Amino acid sequence: MSCGEPHETDCSEVLDHLYEFLDREMPEGDCTKFEVHFEECSPCLEKYGLEQAVKKLVKRCCGQDDVPTDLRSKVMGRIDLIRAGETVPDHDVTVQGPDRSATAAE
């Protein structure tokens, strides 16, 4: 997605790190770059708004639910795979991590 206009921060970089921005898990300087980008780029601003709305909806609907331990392990395993740059299959994922033993995902 891109508006076709040149920006100091490329649209692909913004979209690749959108959740880090939403969760404020990036340095303040990077947050500022992203805010400037959103002011200039309506397609990225629209995507940001959509993802922000989904995040709020999930929090409102599921925020008080206890997360089953096996689900947490599966999600953390997928996050580990993504951070390692590995392809994440749609199903049958083996969960491994520093403090996790291998288990087959359903």
Sequence and secondary structure as in RCSB ss.txt:
>XXXX:A:sequence
MSCGEPHETDCSEVLDHLYEFLDREMPEGDCTKFEVHFEECSPCLEKYGLEQAVKKLVKRCCGQDDVPTDLRSKV
MGRIDLIRAGETVPDHDVTVQGPDRSATAAE
>XXXX:A:secstr
   SS  SS HHHHHHTHHHHHTT S HHHHHHHHHHHHH HHHHHHHHHHHHHHHHHHHHHTTS   HHHHHHH
HHHHHHHHTT    SS  EEEETTEEEEE  
